[in-house]
């Protein structure tokens, strides 16, 4: 059965300073950022290695989708490489019913699936970053516990 992507939820952008980036977006585009959320992922897998990762996140509602500003607050993190060149677009994010179904589908198509980050937040929501897909930045697949 073919799988298609749901609507784009957000574009993740790595920045050095989430507060400054939010103010720039507000000044340029007249949009207001939501509150800063600091998250720590103590049992995350970073390129398959258990790691403690933390970052500051801030969402900006743009109507049909959102912009997620990501300020890494620990190293190593899945954002280090992009931050080392000044930041930029990190991923396109989609809410899916089951992450593993999408990963299996990509593998069945012959894609080399590289899950570079696999983590969960306190409410049980799991997310992964998939890198290495031709013609795309990283793809974030998000699965809420309710989907399980």
ROGUSE-689951 format. One record per residue (C-alpha): x, z, y negated; residue number from 1. Coordinates in Angstrom, 3 decimals, always signed. Layout:
ROGUSE-689951
- c1 / c3 / c2 / i
- X / Z / Y / NUM
...
***
This chain:
ROGUSE-689951
- c1 / c3 / c2 / i
- +0.000 / +0.000 / +0.000 / 1
- +1.495 / -0.977 / -3.375 / 2
- +2.324 / +1.749 / -5.840 / 3
- +2.074 / +1.271 / -9.573 / 4
- +3.195 / +3.458 / -12.417 / 5
- +0.595 / +5.449 / -14.316 / 6
- +0.542 / +5.373 / -18.102 / 7
- +3.782 / +6.330 / -19.811 / 8
- +3.647 / +10.018 / -20.696 / 9
- +6.764 / +10.305 / -22.844 / 10
- +10.172 / +8.972 / -23.752 / 11
- +12.951 / +11.568 / -23.448 / 12
- +15.633 / +11.427 / -26.128 / 13
- +18.800 / +13.525 / -25.941 / 14
- +19.824 / +15.005 / -29.295 / 15
- +22.457 / +17.442 / -30.487 / 16
- +19.947 / +19.425 / -32.568 / 17
- +16.222 / +19.367 / -31.697 / 18
- +15.222 / +20.984 / -34.995 / 19
- +17.083 / +18.407 / -37.104 / 20
- +15.767 / +15.534 / -34.978 / 21
- +12.191 / +16.824 / -35.330 / 22
- +12.567 / +17.016 / -39.118 / 23
- +13.920 / +13.440 / -39.164 / 24
- +10.910 / +12.188 / -37.192 / 25
- +8.540 / +14.061 / -39.502 / 26
- +10.205 / +12.621 / -42.614 / 27
- +10.400 / +9.063 / -41.283 / 28
- +7.146 / +8.729 / -39.404 / 29
- +4.838 / +11.490 / -40.638 / 30
- +4.530 / +13.126 / -37.211 / 31
- +4.790 / +16.826 / -36.498 / 32
- +6.725 / +18.244 / -33.587 / 33
- +5.298 / +20.917 / -31.356 / 34
- +7.033 / +24.233 / -30.751 / 35
- +10.522 / +24.495 / -29.323 / 36
- +10.512 / +25.425 / -25.651 / 37
- +13.709 / +26.784 / -24.102 / 38
- +13.792 / +26.302 / -20.337 / 39
- +16.295 / +27.365 / -17.710 / 40
- +16.472 / +25.874 / -14.247 / 41
- +18.412 / +28.305 / -12.074 / 42
- +17.804 / +26.486 / -8.798 / 43
- +18.145 / +22.885 / -9.939 / 44
- +20.058 / +20.200 / -8.114 / 45
- +22.373 / +18.255 / -10.411 / 46
- +23.638 / +15.220 / -8.484 / 47
- +22.866 / +17.189 / -5.327 / 48
- +24.816 / +20.284 / -6.375 / 49
- +22.970 / +23.571 / -7.060 / 50
- +23.355 / +24.256 / -10.782 / 51
- +22.078 / +26.481 / -13.535 / 52
- +20.853 / +24.175 / -16.282 / 53
- +19.126 / +25.002 / -19.544 / 54
- +17.911 / +22.967 / -22.479 / 55
- +15.707 / +23.141 / -25.545 / 56
- +12.703 / +20.782 / -25.483 / 57
- +10.378 / +19.713 / -28.265 / 58
- +7.525 / +17.215 / -28.008 / 59
- +6.189 / +14.938 / -30.712 / 60
- +2.726 / +13.455 / -30.205 / 61
- +2.633 / +9.774 / -31.162 / 62
- -0.919 / +9.004 / -30.054 / 63
- -0.834 / +7.150 / -26.736 / 64
- +2.349 / +8.883 / -25.574 / 65
- +4.931 / +11.425 / -26.696 / 66
- +8.574 / +11.700 / -27.620 / 67
- +10.488 / +14.517 / -25.944 / 68
- +13.519 / +15.754 / -27.872 / 69
- +16.055 / +17.322 / -25.506 / 70
- +18.893 / +19.530 / -26.749 / 71
- +21.154 / +20.643 / -23.893 / 72
- +22.090 / +24.332 / -24.120 / 73
- +24.307 / +24.557 / -21.032 / 74
- +26.935 / +22.569 / -19.241 / 75
- +26.922 / +20.832 / -16.947 / 76
- +23.563 / +19.171 / -17.535 / 77
- +21.917 / +15.848 / -16.770 / 78
- +22.278 / +15.055 / -20.474 / 79
- +26.059 / +15.481 / -20.922 / 80
- +27.075 / +11.836 / -20.667 / 81
- +24.514 / +10.667 / -23.204 / 82
- +25.227 / +13.544 / -25.577 / 83
- +28.952 / +12.677 / -25.473 / 84
- +28.149 / +9.383 / -27.218 / 85
- +25.822 / +10.952 / -29.769 / 86
- +22.576 / +11.034 / -27.787 / 87
- +19.834 / +8.467 / -27.316 / 88
- +17.052 / +7.446 / -24.950 / 89
- +17.481 / +9.253 / -21.645 / 90
- +14.320 / +8.530 / -19.653 / 91
- +10.787 / +7.206 / -19.383 / 92
- +8.440 / +9.840 / -17.921 / 93
- +5.385 / +9.475 / -15.713 / 94
- +3.059 / +12.012 / -14.069 / 95
- +2.593 / +11.068 / -10.414 / 96
- +0.635 / +12.555 / -7.529 / 97
- +3.639 / +12.969 / -5.231 / 98
- +7.239 / +12.358 / -6.254 / 99
- +8.421 / +11.771 / -2.691 / 100
- +5.868 / +8.976 / -2.217 / 101
- +7.383 / +7.127 / -5.190 / 102
- +10.957 / +7.728 / -4.010 / 103
- +10.088 / +6.502 / -0.509 / 104
- +8.424 / +3.424 / -1.993 / 105
- +11.557 / +2.561 / -3.984 / 106
- +13.721 / +2.997 / -0.895 / 107
- +11.403 / +0.765 / +1.125 / 108
- +11.910 / -1.915 / -1.538 / 109
- +15.657 / -1.643 / -0.991 / 110
- +16.360 / +0.192 / -4.257 / 111
- +19.315 / +2.542 / -4.273 / 112
- +17.536 / +5.686 / -5.390 / 113
- +19.860 / +8.120 / -7.138 / 114
- +18.096 / +11.393 / -7.914 / 115
- +20.446 / +12.936 / -10.441 / 116
- +18.334 / +15.982 / -11.260 / 117
- +15.642 / +17.790 / -9.277 / 118
- +14.082 / +20.903 / -10.791 / 119
- +10.896 / +22.919 / -11.120 / 120
- +9.459 / +24.984 / -13.937 / 121
- +7.806 / +28.388 / -13.549 / 122
- +4.301 / +26.992 / -12.977 / 123
- +5.550 / +24.982 / -9.994 / 124
- +5.714 / +21.621 / -11.750 / 125
- +8.536 / +19.619 / -10.169 / 126
- +10.379 / +16.797 / -11.860 / 127
- +13.205 / +14.463 / -10.937 / 128
- +15.373 / +11.997 / -12.821 / 129
- +15.965 / +8.747 / -10.986 / 130
- +18.950 / +6.748 / -12.230 / 131
- +20.476 / +3.426 / -11.327 / 132
- +17.357 / +1.279 / -11.290 / 133
- +18.253 / -2.109 / -12.780 / 134
- +16.834 / -2.864 / -16.233 / 135
- +15.645 / +0.693 / -16.896 / 136
- +16.901 / +3.939 / -18.338 / 137
- +16.436 / +6.932 / -16.075 / 138
- +12.885 / +7.419 / -14.846 / 139
- +11.408 / +10.910 / -14.791 / 140
- +8.748 / +11.511 / -12.176 / 141
- +6.675 / +14.662 / -12.739 / 142
- +4.486 / +16.285 / -10.088 / 143
- +2.330 / +19.285 / -10.836 / 144
- +1.790 / +21.960 / -8.194 / 145
- -1.952 / +21.153 / -8.233 / 146
- -1.161 / +17.710 / -6.785 / 147
- +0.349 / +19.316 / -3.668 / 148
***
